[in-house]
Amino acid sequence: MDEAYDSVDMHGRGGPEFSPALRIAVTVIGHSSLGFAITDGGSKSFALDGPPPRVFLNNELVGRIEWCGDEFGRILPLKGQSALPIGAVVECTVPHCDPTINLHDFLHVVRGKQLVALWQVEARGRAD
């Protein structure tokens, strides 16, 4: 599940059928002059063809991310939330799953807080 399909209500129950299973971990590396948290994940880390990713800290929604460059993102905090501290690692949903996966070499598979597998993205790039 990704942000592009999150609004699909297949059975008319009033909400999404699935929760996001794919997230990108990014780290807060600084703050802008306006006080936004700046991350080390920008447009080179996410597919851009969908709604902006939601940002979670310890599984709590804290804001949305928008791009401020190829390598950098800016976290727009929820109302009443302050900018996250430098060094905080947050997890972001993705706009669109498959083109996001293609941007990475590996998927880290976790169950709870435990890493259970490392899957190589074999279709990454192009074969000559």
N, C-alpha and C positions, 0 to 999 in steps of 0.2 A: 504494500500500500504506500502511496505517495500523496503529496499535496494535490496533484492534478486530479486524482480519483477519489480523494477523501470525501468530497461532497456527494458522491453517488449514493443514493438511497435505493438499493436494488429491490427491497421488499416493502418499502413504504413505512418503515418503522421509526422514521424521524431522525435518522443519523447514519453514519457510516457502518458498514458491516464488519470492517476489519480495522485494527489499529496498525500504525506504521511499524514495519519490521526492520526497515533500513534507516540508519541514521549515520551522519558524518560527525565525527568528533573534531572539534576545533578548539584552539586555545586562545584566550584573551592575551594579546601581546602589547596592548597600549590603550590609550584613550585619545579621542579627537579633542580639538579645542572646544567643541560643544558638549563634551562629556560622554559621548557614546563610547562603548567598549569596541575596540578594533580587534579582529581575529586574524589568524593565519590561514583562513580558508575563504577564498574569493571565487570568482567566476570560473577558475580552472578546476575547482573542486566539486562543482554542482552543475547539473544540466540547468539551462536557463528557461526551458519551455514549460513553465508552470508557475503556480502561485509561490510567493516567497516562503522559505522554510520557517517553521516554528523552532524556537530555541528552548532547550530543557536543561536545567541544572538539577542533578539528583532526582530526575523524573518529574520535576515541577516546571510547568510552563513559565518562562521568564521574559519572553519576547519573540521578536522575529528578526531575521537577518536580511540585510540587503547588501548588494555588492558595492564596493568602493574601489574596485580594481581587480586585476586578474588574480592576484595573490591575497587580497584582503577583503574582509567583510566587516560590516558595521552592525552591531546588535541594537535594534530599536526596542528598548525595554517596555514592558507593560506599564500602564499608568500606575504610578506609585512605587515602581521598582527603581532602584538606583543602578548606576553602571556597575557591571561585574568587576571584581578585582583582577588585576594582571595575574596571570598564571592559572586562572580558573579554566577548567576544561568543561565545555558544554557539548551537548549532542543536538544536532540539527536534523529535522526531517528533510526530505529531498523534494524538489519540485516534480521530478519525473525519474523513476527508478532506473530503467535500463540505460538511458544515456548517461546517467550519473555513474553507474557501475563501470562503464567503459572508460571513465576518466581515472580509474584506480588500478593498481597492480594486484591488490589482495583485498579480500573481505575477511574481517575478523569476526568469527562467529562466537557469540557469547550466550550463555544461559545464566540469567541472574547477573552476577558480577564475575563469573568465571569464563575465561577464554577456553572454548572447547574445540575449535578448529580454525585453521587458516586456509582459505580457499583462494587459489591463484585465479585471476581473471584471464583465462587463456585467449579469449577473443579480443583482448585489448590491442589496439593498434591495427596494423595492416601487414599481411604477409606479402613479400615480394614474389 
